[in-house]
Structures are given as structure tokens and as C-alpha cells.
Amino acid sequence: MTTDKTTEREWETVSDKELHSGFYRIHALGFRHTLFKGGWGEVQEREQFDRGNVVAVLPYDPKTRQVALVEQFRIGARHNKPDPWLMEVIAGMMEEGEQPEEVAIRETFEEAGIKLGGVKLARQYFASPGSTTEEVFIYTSECDLSNAGGLYGLEEEGEDIKVHIVSIEKALEWLDQGIIKNAISIIALQWLALQEKSA
């Protein structure tokens, strides 16, 4: 049982059964928690998708006012028109024992060939807490993009990634036009738009 001593909220996992263990994991959970009106609620059952945490990066060049975006095939977007190739910010899964900042720097080099000196956390959120444990960390990094671009990705992971270096204005235009459809990328570019307004 877990208790939040500041609010006296309590919750507990009653049962936990692994239904699938592959590239991702799925658990059948039974749980209950205290209610706002007092007392305990009934045991609820849910399937939970455990895919690990994600780290995303939006590299931008303040001198040229450009950002780095990546384009790649996404099977989950197979019904997308005109096709399942999506424009996104750089992103990758956290491995056990890694810190989010380390993943940000590693993924940026693997997916775009860009070496970052450091990163800054822009946003941190739960992707869909009603069904998955996934937590997302979005970083930004000022860097030199003058020689960036090209084809990247790890062959052993089946990655086929095209790096696009575009102006901030073009990236925000794609956001407004609905060309950017990935939630992580939308949030990252909305963060950038807010920075542009406050500059």
C-alpha cells in the first residue's frame, strides 16, 4: 500500500499478472484507491502497457534560426494520408540505468549525427497515464546545424532516418498545417513557439 502523507491519499495494487512480454510488455492489474468523498473505492481491473520512458530532443541553431527534424516510417501511422512517413523531433527509448540527459545526447548523435554539448529540459509529462506507464522527457539544445542533415539511423535497429534542417518559421508552419502529427513533436514545437513570442 502507498500513502501520500501530505493528503492522506492511499492506493494499492491488488494483483499484477504479466500478459505479454516482447518488445513491449502488457500487465493485467487489479488496484483500488481512496475516494475524494472518503473511504475506499472498489477494485478496478485494467490492462497496462509498459513500454518504458521516452526522451526527445529539439536541436536548434540560434544563429541561423533553424531546427533539426527527422523523418521516418511509423507503423502506427499506417492509415495516415498520404503515407506513414512522419516528420518528428529526435526521440528514443531510455535503457535501464540511463539518465534522460544521456539518452538525449546519444539519440541525437545516432539519429542525426549531431553532437550536443548539453541539453535543457523543456517539458516532462505522462503520455497516457490511464493505460501506459510511459513518461516523456523533452529536451532542447542550442547547437551548430550548419553542417547537419543527411541519412542516419542504426541498421541493427532497422532505423532509416532522414534529417531535415529547416527554419524555425517553416517548422512552426508545418505545425499549424498539421504536417507535424506526433504528440511529442507538437509539444516540443509549441514550447519553441512560446519562446519565440517571449523573445
WOGI-V672242 format. One record per residue. SS is DSSP state (alpha for helix, beta for strand, coil for the rest). BURIAL is 1 if it has 24 or more other ideal C-beta (glycine too) atoms within 12 Angstrom, else 0. Layout:
# WOGI-V672242
ss=SS burial=BURIAL
ss=SS burial=BURIAL
This chain:
# WOGI-V672242
ss=coil burial=0
ss=beta burial=0
ss=beta burial=0
ss=beta burial=0
ss=coil burial=0
ss=coil burial=0
ss=coil burial=0
ss=coil burial=0
ss=beta burial=0
ss=beta burial=0
ss=beta burial=0
ss=beta burial=0
ss=beta burial=0
ss=beta burial=0
ss=beta burial=0
ss=beta burial=0
ss=beta burial=0
ss=beta burial=0
ss=beta burial=0
ss=beta burial=0
ss=beta burial=0
ss=coil burial=0
ss=coil burial=0
ss=coil burial=0
ss=beta burial=0
ss=beta burial=0
ss=beta burial=1
ss=beta burial=0
ss=beta burial=1
ss=beta burial=0
ss=beta burial=1
ss=beta burial=0
ss=beta burial=1
ss=beta burial=0
ss=coil burial=0
ss=coil burial=0
ss=coil burial=0
ss=coil burial=0
ss=coil burial=0
ss=beta burial=0
ss=coil burial=0
ss=coil burial=0
ss=coil burial=0
ss=beta burial=0
ss=beta burial=0
ss=beta burial=1
ss=beta burial=0
ss=beta burial=1
ss=beta burial=1
ss=beta burial=1
ss=coil burial=1
ss=coil burial=1
ss=coil burial=1
ss=beta burial=1
ss=beta burial=1
ss=beta burial=1
ss=beta burial=1
ss=beta burial=1
ss=beta burial=1
ss=beta burial=1
ss=beta burial=1
ss=coil burial=0
ss=coil burial=0
ss=coil burial=0
ss=coil burial=0
ss=beta burial=1
ss=beta burial=1
ss=beta burial=1
ss=beta burial=1
ss=beta burial=1
ss=beta burial=1
ss=beta burial=1
ss=beta burial=0
ss=coil burial=1
ss=alpha burial=0
ss=alpha burial=0
ss=alpha burial=0
ss=coil burial=0
ss=coil burial=0
ss=coil burial=0
ss=coil burial=0
ss=coil burial=0
ss=coil burial=0
ss=coil burial=0
ss=beta burial=0
ss=beta burial=1
ss=beta burial=1
ss=beta burial=1
ss=coil burial=1
ss=beta burial=1
ss=beta burial=1
ss=beta burial=1
ss=beta burial=1
ss=coil burial=1
ss=coil burial=0
ss=coil burial=0
ss=coil burial=0
ss=coil burial=0
ss=coil burial=0
ss=alpha burial=1
ss=alpha burial=0
ss=alpha burial=0
ss=alpha burial=1
ss=alpha burial=1
ss=alpha burial=1
ss=alpha burial=1
ss=alpha burial=1
ss=alpha burial=1
ss=alpha burial=1
ss=alpha burial=1
ss=alpha burial=1
ss=alpha burial=1
ss=coil burial=1
ss=coil burial=1
ss=coil burial=0
ss=coil burial=1
ss=coil burial=0
ss=coil burial=0
ss=coil burial=1
ss=beta burial=1
ss=beta burial=0
ss=beta burial=1
ss=beta burial=1
ss=beta burial=0
ss=beta burial=0
ss=beta burial=0
ss=coil burial=1
ss=coil burial=0
ss=coil burial=0
ss=coil burial=0
ss=coil burial=0
ss=beta burial=1
ss=coil burial=1
ss=coil burial=1
ss=beta burial=1
ss=beta burial=1
ss=beta burial=1
ss=beta burial=1
ss=beta burial=1
ss=beta burial=1
ss=beta burial=1
ss=beta burial=1
ss=coil burial=1
ss=coil burial=0
ss=coil burial=1
ss=coil burial=0
ss=coil burial=0
ss=coil burial=1
ss=coil burial=1
ss=beta burial=0
ss=beta burial=0
ss=beta burial=1
ss=coil burial=1
ss=coil burial=0
ss=alpha burial=0
ss=alpha burial=0
ss=alpha burial=0
ss=coil burial=0
ss=coil burial=1
ss=coil burial=0
ss=beta burial=1
ss=beta burial=1
ss=beta burial=1
ss=beta burial=1
ss=beta burial=1
ss=beta burial=1
ss=beta burial=0
ss=alpha burial=1
ss=alpha burial=0
ss=alpha burial=0
ss=alpha burial=1
ss=alpha burial=1
ss=alpha burial=0
ss=alpha burial=1
ss=alpha burial=1
ss=alpha burial=0
ss=alpha burial=0
ss=coil burial=0
ss=coil burial=1
ss=coil burial=1
ss=coil burial=0
ss=coil burial=1
ss=alpha burial=1
ss=alpha burial=1
ss=alpha burial=1
ss=alpha burial=1
ss=alpha burial=1
ss=alpha burial=1
ss=alpha burial=1
ss=alpha burial=1
ss=alpha burial=1
ss=alpha burial=1
ss=alpha burial=1
ss=alpha burial=0
ss=alpha burial=0
ss=alpha burial=0
ss=alpha burial=0
ss=alpha burial=0
ss=coil burial=0
